[in-house]
């Protein structure tokens, strides 16, 4: 954990970000964590959450769905799923 917050959050995969978020949650659940470290962990978690959201948005835009006519169409907003 010798990396800075910006190095840890830089260009990780979605899975890596989720794994790091799980670690941060475990840290924050520890009742013995000092307030300053809790705030740092919370801040890092919020940055990671933002990155996860951006990564999911990018993937969502790339998802294709099969239309009723059998043609692949870009996934838009999920309104026309059925």
MOQUINOR-V378528 format. One record per run of one state. SS is the DSSP state (h for helix, s for strand, l for the rest). FROM is the first residue (numbers start at 0). LEN is the number of residues. If there is no record, write none. Layout:
# MOQUINOR-V378528
((SS | FROM | LEN) (SS | FROM | LEN))
This chain:
# MOQUINOR-V378528
((l | 0 | 4) (h | 4 | 5) (l | 9 | 4) (h | 13 | 16) (l | 29 | 5) (h | 34 | 28) (l | 62 | 1) (s | 63 | 3) (l | 66 | 5) (s | 71 | 3) (l | 74 | 8))
